[in-house]
Amino acid sequence: MSKQQVNNSISVDPASGKLGILLPGMGAVATTFIAGVLAVNKGIAQPIGSLSQMGRVRIGKRTTKPNKPLISEVVPIQNLKNLAFGGWDIFKDNMYEAAVHANVLDINLLNKLKAPLSKITPMKAVFDKNYVKKLSGTHVKKSKTKMALAKALMADIKKFKTDNKCSRLVMVWCGSTEIYIEEGKVHKTIEAFEKGLKENDPQIAPSMIYAYAAIKMGVPYANGAPNLSCDIPALVDLAKKTQTPIAGKDFKTGQTLMKTILAPGLKARALAVNGWFSTNILGNRDGEVLDDPDNFKTKEVSKLGVLEEIFEPDLYPELYKDFYHKVRINYYPPRGDNKEGWDNIDISGWLNYPMQIKIDFLCRDSILAAPIVLDLAIFLDLSKRAGMSGIQEWLSFYLKSPQAPKGRQAIHDIFKQLHKLENTLRYIGGHDLIHHLGQDYE
Ligand SMILES: NC(=O)c1ccc[n+]([C@@H]2O[C@H](COP(=O)([O-])OP(=O)(O)OC[C@H]3O[C@@H](n4cnc5c(N)ncnc54)[C@H](O)[C@@H]3O)[C@@H](O)[C@H]2O)c1
């Protein structure tokens, strides 16, 4: 085994010029994200929850005075001062009006940002009510085919880039969760997909049309919702062809964040888990959309996958074979964006004696999601400049249902995900990877 694993071969283009961040879906998460960045740039708030802004990575040995620079000192990431924001929505509201409607951020804070927020207005959306049954909007593009809609989005992207004098772009889906769709024939190859776009195949949802438009143009794309979007072979292949980094699915924010922090700990101590019951109440528009069974199914599948991979019941049948996992989301308007997530975990210890753990997380959905949008945008842009394309597994850290390359198992354990993220940053920055082997390597 070589003592040092130094990578000097990777070259990264500088983060020069302006980065445009495009958001299909400009509701609670998107407005909280944009207003947050503006507030940080104005010096009236801190980007708490964002690793790209506040995180540090250890470089070199674990000496008594370890070298732990900020991530921005390890890799060349885009400066927050040089961003432009844009996007699409089915409602015409500008970002000030949409943020007031979302009712996440304090009105006094929003009023301080009113001028720049009001200037950002959504472009007309590619939308079809069949995929989000609880919403209807009028600010929607009309075309005969899905291919024509994809081309209209590409024209929007090009125009946004020119109008805002951006050097580079990224796109992060912050739109509503679409109905559950399973991967089918039309998703298998790019030829089948493009034919499907021309023939209006119902298996092609609007989020896939945005993903296609972005990837086709080489614009990095992340999917913050649980619907498939770019998680289909056709778009994964296209991403490789156009050298575009992609990541998905579903921002890992409240309950699932807690799950992927706690479950690895229980597993590490060989404690058995007999059941994990999770329920939520939330009252924002996202909660309303998820109140429809077809849309909830998409979220449910995304949330359920997490524990299976962490507990590996096939390898540890005595501990996890028949554990019961249930997830519910209840739409309860009085709570707005301030979700409450309860977990009841039935565990057993030595000689099978039962115990219980209860979690009551009074969280704020969009406050947890906004820094994830920022980090995904910043890191996808870094990937692109570092010549990395296709699925960016190192960004699984941010995602509830991470996309993994074909034949590879996704990683859910947050500590493994963090390790991968940090090592990828060391790799891009040209530093030794840390693998905790022996004194010299720790
Ligand atoms: N907030 C969280 O903690 C969290 C966590 C994980 C995932 N998510 C996902 O992020 C997404 C956004 O959440 P939110 O709370 O901002 O919801 P939201 O309802 O406030 O905003 C979504 C916006 O998307 C718009 N929209 C729907 N379909 C569209 C389309 N085809 N094109 C353009 N706009 C479209 C809606 O009009 C709405 O304004 C949801 O899918 C949600 O499930 C959120």
The ligand as an SDF file (V2000), in Angstrom:
LIG
                    3D

 44 48  0  0  0  0  0  0  0  0999 V2000
  -38.6460   21.8620    2.2460 N   0  0  0  0  0  0  0  0  0  0  0  0
  -38.1590   20.6790    2.4620 C   0  0  0  0  0  0  0  0  0  0  0  0
  -37.7200   20.3620    3.5530 O   0  0  0  0  0  0  0  0  0  0  0  0
  -38.0890   19.7070    1.3250 C   0  0  0  0  0  0  0  0  0  0  0  0
  -37.3880   18.5280    1.5300 C   0  0  0  0  0  0  0  0  0  0  0  0
  -37.2740   17.6070    0.4870 C   0  0  0  0  0  0  0  0  0  0  0  0
  -37.8540   17.8840   -0.7090 C   0  0  0  0  0  0  0  0  0  0  0  0
  -38.5800   19.0150   -0.8830 N   0  0  0  0  0  0  0  0  0  0  0  0
  -39.2220   19.2100   -2.1690 C   0  0  0  0  0  0  0  0  0  0  0  0
  -38.8780   20.4410   -2.7070 O   0  0  0  0  0  0  0  0  0  0  0  0
  -39.9310   20.8700   -3.5650 C   0  0  0  0  0  0  0  0  0  0  0  0
  -40.2580   22.3060   -3.2440 C   0  0  0  0  0  0  0  0  0  0  0  0
  -40.8050   22.4080   -1.9310 O   0  0  0  0  0  0  0  0  0  0  0  0
  -41.5230   23.7530   -1.4800 P   0  0  0  0  0  0  0  0  0  0  0  0
  -41.7970   23.6130   -0.0320 O   0  0  0  0  0  0  0  0  0  0  0  0
  -40.7900   24.9130   -1.9950 O   0  0  0  0  0  0  0  0  0  0  0  0
  -42.9130   23.6190   -2.2570 O   0  0  0  0  0  0  0  0  0  0  0  0
  -43.8220   24.8330   -2.8050 P   0  0  0  0  0  0  0  0  0  0  0  0
  -45.1350   24.2170   -3.1080 O   0  0  0  0  0  0  0  0  0  0  0  0
  -43.7830   26.0030   -1.9050 O   0  0  0  0  0  0  0  0  0  0  0  0
  -43.0610   25.2600   -4.1420 O   0  0  0  0  0  0  0  0  0  0  0  0
  -43.0790   24.4780   -5.2900 C   0  0  0  0  0  0  0  0  0  0  0  0
  -43.3490   25.4000   -6.4520 C   0  0  0  0  0  0  0  0  0  0  0  0
  -43.2060   24.6430   -7.6570 O   0  0  0  0  0  0  0  0  0  0  0  0
  -44.1510   25.1480   -8.5720 C   0  0  0  0  0  0  0  0  0  0  0  0
  -44.3000   24.1650   -9.6350 N   0  0  0  0  0  0  0  0  0  0  0  0
  -44.9220   22.9810   -9.6080 C   0  0  0  0  0  0  0  0  0  0  0  0
  -44.7520   22.3440  -10.7840 N   0  0  0  0  0  0  0  0  0  0  0  0
  -43.9900   23.1490  -11.5570 C   0  0  0  0  0  0  0  0  0  0  0  0
  -43.4870   23.0440  -12.8630 C   0  0  0  0  0  0  0  0  0  0  0  0
  -43.7330   21.9700  -13.6200 N   0  0  0  0  0  0  0  0  0  0  0  0
  -42.7240   24.0670  -13.3470 N   0  0  0  0  0  0  0  0  0  0  0  0
  -42.4610   25.1620  -12.5870 C   0  0  0  0  0  0  0  0  0  0  0  0
  -42.9600   25.3130  -11.3280 N   0  0  0  0  0  0  0  0  0  0  0  0
  -43.6900   24.3140  -10.8320 C   0  0  0  0  0  0  0  0  0  0  0  0
  -45.3740   25.4350   -7.7420 C   0  0  0  0  0  0  0  0  0  0  0  0
  -46.2240   26.3470   -8.3630 O   0  0  0  0  0  0  0  0  0  0  0  0
  -44.7550   25.9830   -6.4620 C   0  0  0  0  0  0  0  0  0  0  0  0
  -44.6820   27.3930   -6.4770 O   0  0  0  0  0  0  0  0  0  0  0  0
  -41.0890   19.8980   -3.3470 C   0  0  0  0  0  0  0  0  0  0  0  0
  -41.0950   18.9360   -4.3650 O   0  0  0  0  0  0  0  0  0  0  0  0
  -40.7340   19.2610   -2.0470 C   0  0  0  0  0  0  0  0  0  0  0  0
  -41.2800   17.9470   -1.9080 O   0  0  0  0  0  0  0  0  0  0  0  0
  -38.6860   19.9480    0.1000 C   0  0  0  0  0  0  0  0  0  0  0  0
  1  2  1  0
  2  3  2  0
  2  4  1  0
  4  5  1  0
  4 44  2  0
  5  6  2  0
  6  7  1  0
  7  8  2  0
  8  9  1  0
  8 44  1  0
  9 10  1  0
  9 42  1  0
 10 11  1  0
 11 12  1  0
 11 40  1  0
 12 13  1  0
 13 14  1  0
 14 15  2  0
 14 16  1  0
 14 17  1  0
 17 18  1  0
 18 19  2  0
 18 20  1  0
 18 21  1  0
 21 22  1  0
 22 23  1  0
 23 24  1  0
 23 38  1  0
 24 25  1  0
 25 26  1  0
 25 36  1  0
 26 27  1  0
 26 35  1  0
 27 28  2  0
 28 29  1  0
 29 30  1  0
 29 35  2  0
 30 31  1  0
 30 32  2  0
 32 33  1  0
 33 34  2  0
 34 35  1  0
 36 37  1  0
 36 38  1  0
 38 39  1  0
 40 41  1  0
 40 42  1  0
 42 43  1  0
M  CHG  2   8   1  16  -1
M  END
$$$$
